[in-house]
Amino acid sequence: MNGLKTAVTAWCVAAGITVYGSQKPETIDRMDNARLTAEEVAGARLTPEVMWKMGRVSAPQLSPDGRTVLYAVTRYDMAKNSGSTELYVVPVAGGNPLQLTSAEAPGSDGAWSGDGKTIFFLSDRAGSLQVWRMNPDGSDPCQVTDVEGGVEGFGVAPAGNRIYYIAPTKIAKHISAELYEDLPDSKARIYDDLMARHWNYWDDGNYRHIYVADMPQSGMISSGKDIMPGEAWDAPLAPDFDGGEIAWSPDGRKIAYTCKKLTGVEYAVSTDSDIFLYDAEAGTTHNLTEGMPGYDRYPRFDPEGKHIAFSSMERPGNESDKARLFIMDLDGGNKRDLTAEFGYDALDMHWSNDGRMIYFIAPIEATHQLARVKADGGNVEVLTAGDHDLAAFDLRSGCLVASKMTLSEAPELFVVDAKRGSFEQLTFVNQDIYDRIAMGEVRKRWVTTTDGKKMLTWVVLPPDFDSTRRYPAILMCQGGPQSVVSQAWSYRWNLQLMAAQGYVVIAPNRRGVPSFGQEWLDQISGDYYGQNIKDYLSAVDDVAREPWVDAERIGAVGASYGGFSVFYLASHHEGRFKAFIAHCGMFNLESMYGGTEELWFVTRDMGGPYWSGDPVAKETFAHSPHRFVEKWDTPILIFTGERDYRIPYTESMQAFTAARMHGIPSRLVVFENEGHYILKPQNSITWNREFFGWLGKYLK
């Protein structure tokens, strides 16, 4: 470790960075309600309660000189059923973090000014969420915006001359009381076209718009210029509203932003988003990616403002197509795919300071690594290796800091030596938990599938694993369906949390997940019921042959497409499983098609509508889990959220009804204030208690 520290320090010095005095990092003090109790750590096991006391570290934001990292830590108060976020800075060379904001005067979404003399952030300390600024040591906080209703995001131009903010904007009227003013108590929603609802909210006629204003030397901004006047669509894109889809040019004259300027049925069936360039001085907007039919997102200006890098998917209607790294010459409009010969996605792109290289994250064999490519073309160079996920990073003045996590450790910030591919840990937010809680061993296993392929499967063992014992096991059925089972730490489906309760966890990267090539990823579309289901069983059968697995005590669990997998396996498992748990799963594919919102997803993956007559669609709908309920014979627990509009909660209701009508031991847990995910602290504890209670009843 000391040798690595020296190497990192030398690298920063070579880049012209002053090195701070070396100090032993300290864990950030916990709030009283986040401190571990003796009872919680007595068994040295990870529990849901302990997991919810972990601080959640944001992506890093490097100061322009590369010396200091700005980041946020979010902690949750179980009694209040809510969280608070505080901002910190820490020297790149290491040392103690400095807390800039507090629960009493909160701050989040921190960002450096172009000259590094100011930190901008969001805070609701004055009543509504507004943009504030302060000195890098947290002193002299000052409110920047005073926008009615608050803002949801912002970006300050590197030149410091302008700011944009994101705010809901009323465009259409869908609420009956708005249409009929003499009926103020009417509660109807009225629509003439798709999409009436999205993810976890109904379309109420408000859309996120980008507003631009000059940066004042003093006083506050109460209104800016809407750069999308009258447009009935969102920027950034719904439902994530990711501020990373917007970027300022270095001189603050132009904004590149992502938007899908389609409406109705066309919007529902298409992934055709584009990159638009808005000229803040001329007031004009130009579509940079017109004619590119898939997702085009995440524009990034080079340091001179002459080129834009962006992410692009080729195939329309395929949200899981390869994310290619494109570069565009703003003068001539020429576009080039820099990753055409690279078989993996390019995510989270950053230009080097000299504009000669573009760094990005690449998912490779169920890990996420740092890679780079020359801006003028050439082979992609993968810079790191190992069983970890890099979740985000920043690159300034020759120093690179990344958020790194594994299945056994939540995200922390690390200084990355790109030349050596090595890491030096910078934050230790949850070290006090790791010092007291044992994690299980994670084994990497390559399983042979029924068609002779090799499938990477993570096997997580209980913390006190004893190879002479026989343990119950859990098959983890991944959702998505195009979501990788990587080294990502999760606060919802945590494999270490499952292992800590005494289970061997089997997590296969079955057909349909990314990071193993496009052919492996594409195979699942139109074949929900086929090879990937066989892949699950191959993984279970392979691990169950181990003497330390009790083949008579295996359960299968999963959410979303993983929930579909559970419903389907319930009638096709040939006695392998003794318990099932499905969360927000697809049960009746015909009602799912008619009840979901983003129709491009089901249209592509199911082969078309159930009425289309397409042979692939016919086979898909013929293999809907609800058609095989007569074969169900195993206890099943079903979770859902009433605000889930991606896989409507009625899918889970249908499955529960079918199970009860067939006399299957079953339980339904419905969260009235959750959507597809369980996000609220107390709901999560309830979810985990029901989850492990069910497994304990039938597997132990």
C-alpha positions in Angstrom: 0.0 0.0 0.0 2.8 2.4 0.8 4.5 1.8 -2.5 1.2 2.5 -4.3 0.7 5.7 -2.3 4.2 6.8 -3.4 3.4 6.0 -7.0 0.1 7.9 -7.0 1.8 10.9 -5.3 4.6 10.8 -7.9 2.1 10.7 -10.7 0.3 13.8 -9.4 3.5 15.6 -8.9 4.5 14.8 -12.5 1.1 16.3 -13.6 2.0 19.6 -11.8 -0.1 18.9 -8.7 0.9 20.0 -5.3 0.9 17.0 -2.9 -0.7 17.5 0.5 0.9 16.2 3.6 0.1 12.5 4.1 -2.5 11.9 6.8 -4.2 8.8 8.0 -7.8 9.0 6.6 -10.6 9.0 9.2 -14.1 7.6 8.9 -16.7 10.4 8.6 -18.5 10.8 11.9 -21.9 9.2 11.9 -25.1 10.9 13.1 -26.4 9.5 16.4 -29.2 7.7 14.6 -26.7 6.1 12.2 -24.3 4.7 14.9 -24.1 1.0 15.2 -25.5 -0.6 18.3 -23.9 -3.4 20.2 -26.9 -5.6 19.3 -26.5 -4.9 15.6 -22.8 -5.9 15.5 -23.0 -8.8 18.0 -23.3 -11.4 15.4 -20.8 -9.8 13.0 -23.4 -10.3 10.3 -24.8 -7.9 7.7 -28.4 -7.2 8.4 -30.9 -5.0 6.7 -30.8 -2.6 9.6 -27.0 -2.4 9.4 -27.0 -1.9 5.7 -29.4 1.1 6.0 -26.8 2.7 8.3 -24.2 2.7 5.6 -23.3 6.1 4.1 -23.9 6.2 0.3 -21.1 8.0 -1.5 -21.8 9.9 -4.7 -19.7 10.2 -7.8 -16.5 12.3 -7.5 -16.2 15.9 -8.7 -12.5 16.9 -9.1 -11.5 20.5 -8.7 -10.1 22.0 -12.0 -6.6 21.9 -10.6 -7.0 18.2 -9.8 -6.1 18.7 -6.1 -9.4 18.2 -4.3 -12.4 15.9 -4.6 -15.9 17.1 -3.9 -18.5 14.4 -3.1 -21.7 13.8 -1.2 -22.7 11.2 1.4 -26.3 10.3 2.0 -27.4 8.8 5.3 -30.9 7.6 6.3 -32.8 8.0 9.5 -35.0 5.0 10.0 -37.3 6.7 12.5 -37.9 9.6 10.2 -38.1 7.3 7.2 -36.0 9.7 5.2 -32.4 10.6 4.4 -30.1 13.6 4.3 -27.2 14.4 2.1 -24.1 16.3 3.1 -21.2 17.6 0.9 -17.5 16.9 1.6 -14.1 17.7 0.1 -10.9 15.7 0.6 -7.4 16.2 -0.9 -6.5 13.9 -3.7 -3.2 13.2 -1.9 -5.3 11.8 1.1 -6.2 13.1 4.5 -9.2 13.9 6.5 -12.4 14.9 4.7 -13.9 18.4 5.4 -17.7 18.5 5.8 -19.2 21.5 4.0 -22.9 21.2 4.7 -25.0 19.6 7.4 -28.4 18.1 8.0 -29.5 21.4 9.4 -28.1 23.3 6.4 -28.2 20.5 3.7 -26.5 20.4 0.3 -26.3 18.0 -2.6 -25.4 17.8 -6.3 -22.2 19.7 -5.7 -20.2 21.1 -8.7 -17.0 23.2 -9.0 -16.9 26.5 -10.8 -14.6 26.7 -13.8 -11.9 28.5 -11.8 -12.2 26.3 -8.8 -12.9 29.2 -6.4 -16.6 28.3 -5.8 -18.7 25.3 -5.2 -22.3 25.3 -6.4 -24.9 23.0 -4.9 -28.6 22.3 -4.4 -30.3 23.0 -1.1 -33.8 23.4 0.3 -32.6 25.2 3.4 -34.6 28.3 2.4 -37.8 26.3 1.8 -37.6 25.0 -1.8 -34.8 23.3 -3.7 -32.6 26.1 -5.2 -29.1 26.6 -6.4 -26.6 27.9 -3.9 -22.9 28.7 -3.9 -20.1 28.7 -1.3 -16.4 28.8 -0.9 -14.5 25.6 -1.2 -14.2 25.4 2.6 -17.9 25.7 3.0 -17.9 29.3 4.2 -20.2 32.2 2.9 -23.1 30.1 1.5 -25.2 32.3 -0.8 -28.5 31.5 -2.7 -28.2 31.8 -6.5 -31.7 31.0 -7.7 -35.1 31.8 -6.4 -37.3 30.0 -8.9 -40.9 29.5 -8.0 -41.5 25.9 -7.2 -37.8 25.2 -7.0 -35.4 23.5 -9.5 -34.4 19.9 -10.1 -30.9 20.2 -11.4 -28.4 22.8 -12.7 -25.2 23.3 -14.5 -22.8 26.3 -14.4 -20.9 27.1 -17.6 -17.1 26.5 -17.3 -16.6 30.2 -18.2 -18.8 31.2 -15.3 -20.9 33.5 -17.4 -24.2 31.4 -17.5 -26.2 28.8 -15.6 -28.9 26.5 -16.7 -31.5 25.0 -14.4 -34.1 22.3 -14.8 -37.7 22.9 -13.7 -41.2 21.4 -14.4 -43.1 23.4 -17.0 -46.8 23.2 -17.6 -47.5 22.5 -21.2 -50.7 20.5 -21.5 -53.9 20.0 -19.5 -54.8 16.5 -18.6 -56.6 17.0 -15.3 -60.3 17.5 -15.4 -60.3 20.4 -12.9 -58.0 22.3 -15.2 -60.2 21.7 -18.2 -63.5 22.4 -16.4 -62.9 25.2 -14.0 -66.5 24.9 -12.7 -65.7 21.4 -11.5 -62.8 21.9 -9.1 -63.3 18.7 -7.2 -63.3 16.5 -10.3 -60.5 14.0 -10.2 -60.4 12.6 -13.8 -57.3 12.3 -16.0 -58.0 12.7 -19.7 -55.8 11.6 -22.6 -56.1 11.4 -26.4 -52.8 9.6 -27.0 -50.0 7.6 -25.4 -48.2 7.8 -22.9 -50.7 8.4 -20.1 -48.2 7.3 -17.4 -44.5 6.6 -17.2 -42.5 4.5 -14.7 -44.1 5.7 -11.4 -46.1 8.9 -12.3 -49.0 10.0 -14.4 -48.6 12.6 -17.2 -50.1 15.7 -15.6 -49.0 18.0 -18.4 -45.8 19.1 -16.7 -42.5 18.5 -18.5 -38.9 19.1 -17.4 -37.4 22.0 -19.4 -34.0 23.6 -19.4 -33.8 27.3 -18.5 -30.8 29.5 -19.2 -29.8 32.7 -17.4 -26.8 34.9 -17.1 -24.8 34.3 -13.9 -25.4 37.4 -11.6 -22.5 38.9 -9.7 -25.0 39.6 -6.9 -28.6 39.0 -6.2 -30.7 35.9 -7.2 -32.1 34.5 -10.5 -35.9 34.3 -10.3 -36.4 33.3 -13.9 -34.5 32.1 -16.9 -35.2 31.6 -20.6 -37.0 28.4 -21.5 -34.9 26.9 -24.3 -37.8 24.5 -25.2 -40.8 26.8 -25.2 -44.1 25.0 -25.7 -42.5 21.6 -26.2 -44.3 18.7 -24.7 -41.3 16.6 -23.9 -38.6 16.3 -21.2 -34.9 17.2 -21.2 -33.2 15.3 -19.7 -35.1 12.2 -20.7 -37.8 10.7 -18.6 -37.9 8.7 -16.3 -34.4 9.1 -15.0 -34.0 12.9 -15.7 -30.2 12.5 -15.6 -28.4 15.8 -15.6 -25.5 14.1 -17.4 -27.5 14.4 -20.6 -26.8 18.2 -20.6 -23.4 19.9 -21.2 -22.1 23.4 -21.5 -19.5 24.4 -24.1 -16.3 25.7 -22.5 -17.1 29.3 -23.5 -20.6 29.1 -22.1 -22.2 30.0 -25.4 -23.8 26.7 -26.2 -25.6 23.9 -24.5 -25.8 20.3 -25.9 -28.7 18.4 -24.5 -30.5 15.1 -25.0 -34.2 15.0 -25.9 -36.7 12.7 -27.6 -38.9 15.2 -29.5 -41.7 12.7 -30.3 -45.2 12.5 -29.0 -48.0 9.9 -28.6 -47.6 6.4 -30.0 -44.4 7.4 -31.8 -42.9 8.3 -28.5 -44.1 5.1 -26.8 -42.6 2.8 -29.5 -39.3 4.6 -30.2 -36.0 5.1 -28.5 -35.0 7.8 -31.0 -33.5 10.5 -28.8 -31.2 13.1 -30.3 -28.5 15.5 -29.2 -29.6 19.1 -29.7 -27.3 22.1 -29.7 -28.7 25.4 -28.3 -26.9 28.7 -29.0 -27.5 30.9 -25.9 -26.6 34.0 -27.8 -28.5 33.4 -31.0 -31.4 31.6 -29.4 -31.3 28.9 -32.0 -31.5 25.1 -31.7 -30.0 22.5 -34.1 -30.4 18.7 -34.1 -26.9 17.2 -34.2 -27.9 13.6 -34.6 -30.8 13.7 -37.0 -31.1 10.5 -38.9 -29.5 8.4 -36.1 -32.5 6.3 -35.1 -31.5 4.9 -31.7 -30.6 6.4 -28.3 -28.2 9.3 -28.6 -27.2 10.7 -25.2 -24.6 12.2 -22.9 -22.9 14.9 -25.0 -19.4 16.0 -23.9 -17.6 19.0 -25.3 -13.8 18.7 -25.8 -11.7 21.3 -24.0 -11.7 23.7 -27.0 -15.3 23.3 -27.8 -14.7 22.1 -31.3 -15.9 18.5 -30.9 -18.6 16.7 -29.1 -18.4 13.1 -27.9 -21.6 11.2 -27.2 -23.1 7.8 -26.7 -25.2 6.3 -29.5 -27.2 3.1 -30.1 -27.7 2.1 -33.6 -30.9 0.1 -33.6 -34.2 1.8 -33.0 -36.5 0.4 -30.3 -33.6 -1.5 -28.6 -32.8 0.1 -25.3 -30.0 -2.4 -24.8 -28.1 -2.1 -28.0 -24.4 -1.5 -27.9 -23.6 2.0 -26.5 -21.1 3.3 -29.0 -18.7 6.2 -28.5 -19.1 8.7 -31.2 -17.2 11.9 -31.8 -18.6 14.8 -33.9 -16.7 17.7 -35.5 -18.9 20.7 -34.8 -17.6 22.7 -37.8 -18.1 20.1 -40.5 -20.6 17.8 -38.8 -18.6 14.7 -39.5 -19.2 11.8 -37.1 -17.0 8.8 -36.3 -17.6 5.7 -34.2 -14.4 5.3 -32.1 -15.5 1.9 -30.6 -16.6 0.2 -33.8 -14.0 -2.6 -33.3 -14.5 -2.7 -29.5 -17.0 -5.3 -28.4 -18.3 -3.6 -25.3 -20.3 -0.5 -24.3 -18.7 2.9 -23.7 -20.2 4.5 -20.6 -19.5 7.7 -18.6 -17.1 9.5 -21.0 -14.6 12.2 -20.1 -12.1 14.0 -22.3 -8.5 14.4 -21.2 -7.3 17.9 -20.5 -5.4 18.1 -23.8 -8.4 16.8 -25.8 -6.4 13.9 -27.3 -8.0 11.0 -25.4 -11.4 10.0 -24.3 -11.7 7.9 -21.1 -14.8 5.8 -20.4 -16.1 2.9 -18.4 -16.5 -0.5 -20.2 -18.5 -3.4 -18.8 -16.4 -6.5 -19.5 -17.3 -10.0 -18.3 -19.5 -8.8 -15.4 -17.1 -6.1 -14.2 -16.8 -2.5 -15.1 -13.3 -1.3 -16.1 -11.6 2.0 -17.1 -10.7 2.3 -20.8 -9.6 5.0 -23.2 -9.3 5.7 -26.9 -7.6 8.4 -28.9 -9.9 11.1 -30.2 -8.5 10.7 -33.7 -9.1 7.0 -33.6 -7.3 3.8 -32.9 -7.6 0.7 -30.7 -9.3 0.9 -27.3 -7.0 0.5 -24.4 -8.4 -1.2 -21.2 -6.5 0.3 -18.3 -7.8 -1.6 -15.3 -8.6 -5.2 -14.4 -10.0 -7.2 -11.5 -13.3 -8.2 -10.0 -14.8 -4.7 -9.3 -17.2 -2.2 -10.8 -16.1 1.4 -11.5 -19.4 3.2 -11.2 -18.3 6.8 -12.1 -15.1 8.8 -12.4 -13.7 12.3 -13.0 -10.5 13.4 -14.7 -8.9 16.8 -14.2 -5.3 18.1 -14.6 -3.8 14.6 -14.9 -5.5 13.0 -11.9 -8.3 10.6 -12.1 -10.6 9.6 -9.2 -13.2 6.9 -9.5 -16.1 5.4 -7.5 -15.3 1.7 -7.1 -17.4 -1.0 -5.6 -17.6 -4.8 -5.3 -20.2 -7.3 -4.2 -18.6 -7.0 -0.8 -18.0 -3.3 -0.5 -20.3 -0.3 -1.2 -18.9 2.5 -3.4 -15.9 4.5 -2.1 -13.7 6.9 -3.9 -10.2 5.9 -5.2 -7.4 7.6 -6.9 -6.6 5.7 -10.1 -3.1 5.3 -11.5 -4.1 4.9 -15.2 -0.6 3.9 -16.2 -0.4 1.1 -13.7 -4.1 0.3 -13.5 -3.9 0.5 -9.7 -6.0 2.1 -7.0 -5.4 4.1 -3.8 -8.5 4.4 -1.5 -9.4 8.0 -0.7 -12.7 7.7 1.3 -13.5 5.3 4.1 -17.1 6.2 4.8 -18.2 2.7 5.9 -14.9 1.4 7.3 -16.4 1.1 10.8 -19.0 -1.3 9.4 -16.5 -3.4 7.6 -14.3 -3.6 10.7 -17.2 -5.1 12.6 -19.2 -7.1 10.0 -17.9 -10.2 8.2 -18.6 -10.6 4.5 -18.8 -13.9 2.7 -16.3 -15.1 0.1 -17.3 -14.4 -3.5 -16.2 -17.1 -5.9 -16.0 -16.8 -9.6 -17.3 -19.9 -11.4 -17.6 -20.7 -15.1 -20.6 -23.0 -15.7 -21.0 -25.0 -18.9 -24.5 -24.4 -20.4 -26.7 -26.8 -22.2 -25.4 -25.5 -25.6 -21.8 -25.8 -24.6 -21.1 -22.2 -23.8 -19.3 -20.9 -20.7 -21.4 -18.8 -18.3 -19.8 -16.7 -15.5 -21.7 -17.3 -12.2 -20.9 -15.6 -9.0 -21.3 -17.8 -5.9 -21.4 -16.0 -2.6 -20.8 -18.1 0.5 -22.0 -17.4 4.1 -19.5 -15.4 6.2 -18.7 -18.4 8.5 -18.6 -20.9 5.6 -17.6 -24.4 6.6 -17.1 -26.8 3.7 -18.1 -29.8 5.9 -21.6 -28.3 6.3 -24.6 -28.4 3.9 -26.2 -25.0 3.3 -29.5 -24.0 1.7 -29.1 -22.0 -1.5 -30.7 -19.2 -3.4 -30.8 -18.8 -7.2 -30.7 -15.1 -8.0 -32.7 -14.5 -11.2 -31.5 -11.2 -12.7 -34.0 -8.6 -14.0 -33.7 -6.2 -16.9 -33.7 -8.6 -18.7 -30.6 -7.0 -20.2 -28.9 -6.2 -16.9 -25.5 -7.6 -15.9 -24.9 -9.5 -12.7 -21.7 -7.5 -12.0 -19.7 -6.6 -9.0 -22.2 -3.9 -8.1 -23.1 -3.3 -4.5 -26.9 -3.0 -4.2 -29.1 -1.7 -1.4 -32.1 -3.5 -2.7 -31.0 -7.0 -3.9 -27.8 -7.4 -1.9 -26.1 -10.8 -2.4 -23.9 -10.4 0.7 -27.1 -9.7 2.8 -28.6 -13.0 1.5 -25.4 -14.9 2.2 -25.2 -13.4 5.7 -28.5 -15.1 6.6 -26.8 -18.5 6.0 -27.5 -19.1 2.3 -25.2 -20.0 -0.6 -26.1 -17.4 -3.3 -26.0 -18.5 -7.0 -26.0 -15.5 -9.4 -25.5 -16.5 -13.0 -24.9 -14.1 -15.9 -27.4 -16.0 -18.1 -28.2 -15.3 -21.7 -29.4 -11.7 -22.2 -27.0 -9.8 -20.0 -24.4 -7.3 -21.3 -20.6 -7.4 -21.0 -20.2 -10.8 -22.8 -20.7 -9.6 -26.4 -23.7 -8.5 -28.3 -24.7 -12.0 -29.4 -25.0 -13.2 -25.8 -27.0 -10.0 -25.0 -29.4 -10.2 -27.9 -30.2 -13.9 -27.5 -32.9 -13.3 -25.0 -35.1 -11.0 -27.1 -38.0 -13.2 -28.4 -36.8 -16.1 -26.2 -37.8 -15.3 -22.7 -38.7 -18.9 -22.0 -35.8 -20.6 -23.7 -32.0 -20.7 -23.4 -31.7 -18.3 -20.5 -34.1 -20.4 -18.4 -31.9 -23.4 -19.2 -28.9 -21.2 -18.2 -30.5 -20.7 -14.7 -30.9 -24.5 -14.3 -27.4 -25.2 -15.5 -26.0 -22.9 -12.8 -28.2 -24.4 -10.1 -27.4 -28.0 -11.1 -23.7 -27.2 -11.3 -23.4 -25.6 -7.8 -25.9 -28.1 -6.2 -23.4 -30.8 -6.9 -21.0 -29.3 -4.3 -21.0 -31.3 -1.0 -21.7 -28.0 0.9 -25.0 -27.3 -0.9 -28.2 -29.1 0.3 -30.0 -29.8 -3.0 -33.2 -30.3 -1.1 -33.2 -26.7 0.2 -32.9 -24.4 -2.8 -35.1 -21.4 -3.6 -35.4 -19.0 -6.6 -35.9 -15.3 -6.3 -36.0 -12.4 -8.7 -37.5 -9.0 -9.7 -38.9 -7.6 -12.9 -37.8 -10.0 -15.6 -36.3 -12.0 -12.7 -39.9 -12.1 -11.4 -41.0 -13.5 -14.8 -38.3 -16.1 -14.5 -39.6 -17.1 -11.1 -43.2 -17.4 -12.4 -42.0 -19.4 -15.3 -39.6 -21.6 -13.3 -42.5 -22.4 -10.9 -44.0 -24.6 -13.6 -40.8 -25.8 -15.2 -38.3 -26.5 -12.4 -38.9 -30.3 -12.1 -38.8 -30.2 -8.3 -35.5 -28.3 -8.0 -36.9 -25.5 -5.8 -38.7 -25.5 -2.5 -39.6 -21.8 -2.3 -40.1 -18.9 -4.8 -40.1 -15.1 -4.4 -41.1 -12.8 -7.2 -40.9 -9.0 -7.1 -42.9 -7.0 -9.7 -42.7 -9.8 -12.2 -44.4 -10.2 -15.6 -47.1 -12.9 -15.2 -49.6 -12.5 -18.1 -47.7 -11.2 -21.1 -50.8 -10.1 -22.9 -52.0 -7.9 -20.1 -48.4 -6.8 -19.5 -48.2 -5.5 -23.1 -51.4 -3.6 -22.8 -50.6 -2.2 -19.3 -47.0 -1.1 -19.6 -45.9 2.3 -20.9 -42.6 2.2 -22.9 -43.9 0.0 -25.7 -40.5 -0.3 -27.5 -39.3 -2.6 -24.7 -42.1 -5.2 -25.0 -42.4 -4.8 -28.8 -38.8 -5.7 -29.3 -38.4 -8.3 -26.6 -41.7 -10.1 -27.3 -41.6 -9.9 -31.0 -44.5 -7.5 -31.4 -48.0 -7.1 -30.0 -50.0 -10.2 -29.0 -52.3 -9.5 -32.0 -49.6 -9.1 -34.6 -49.4 -12.6 -35.9 -45.6 -12.5 -35.9 -44.3 -16.0 -35.3 -41.9 -14.8 -32.6 -44.7 -13.0 -30.9 -47.0 -16.0 -31.1 -44.3 -18.2 -29.4 -43.6 -15.6 -26.7 -47.2 -15.1 -25.7 -47.8 -18.9 -25.9 -45.1 -19.2 -23.2 -46.6 -16.6 -20.8 -46.2 -17.9 -17.2 -50.0 -17.6 -16.6 -50.6 -20.4 -19.1 -48.8 -23.0 -16.9 -50.2 -22.3 -13.5 -51.7 -25.8 -13.3 -48.1 -27.0 -12.9 -47.4 -24.8 -9.9 -46.7 -26.8 -6.7 -44.3 -24.7 -4.7 -44.8 -21.9 -2.0 -44.4 -18.5 -3.5 -44.1 -15.0 -2.0 -45.0 -12.1 -4.3 -44.0 -8.4 -3.9 -45.3 -5.4 -5.8 -45.7 -1.6 -5.6 -48.9 0.2 -6.5 -47.0 2.9 -8.3 -45.2 0.5 -10.6 -46.4 1.4 -14.1 -43.5 -0.4 -16.0 -44.8 -3.8 -14.8 -48.2 -2.9 -13.4 -49.0 -4.2 -9.9 -52.0 -6.1 -11.4 -49.5 -8.6 -12.8 -48.6 -9.6 -9.3 -52.2 -9.5 -8.2 -53.0 -12.0 -11.0 -50.2 -14.3 -10.0 -51.3 -14.3 -6.3 -54.9 -15.0 -7.3 -53.8 -17.9 -9.5 -51.6 -19.3 -6.7 -54.4 -19.1 -4.1 -57.0 -20.6 -6.5 -54.7 -23.6 -7.0 -54.1 -24.0 -3.3 -50.4 -23.0 -3.4 -49.1 -21.6 -0.1 -48.5 -18.0 -1.1 -48.3 -14.5 0.3 -48.8 -11.0 -1.3 -47.0 -7.9 -0.1 -48.2 -4.7 -1.7 -46.5 -1.3 -1.0 -48.9 1.5 -1.7 -46.2 4.2 -1.9 -43.6 2.4 -4.0 -43.1 1.8 -7.7 -40.9 -0.8 -9.4 -38.2 -0.4 -6.7 -38.6 -0.4 -2.9 -36.7 2.8 -1.9 -38.1 4.1 1.4 -36.2 3.0 4.5 -39.0 1.4 6.5 -40.5 -0.2 3.5 -37.1 -1.8 2.7 -36.9 -3.2 6.2 -40.4 -4.6 5.9 -39.5 -6.1 2.5 -36.4 -7.8 3.9 -38.2 -9.2 6.9 -40.8 -10.7 4.7 -38.2 -11.9 2.2 -36.0 -13.7 4.7 -39.0 -14.8 6.7 -40.4 -16.7 3.7 -37.0 -18.3 2.9 -36.5 -19.2 6.5 -39.9 -20.9 6.7 -39.4 -23.1 3.6 -35.6 -23.5 3.3 -34.4 -23.8 6.9 
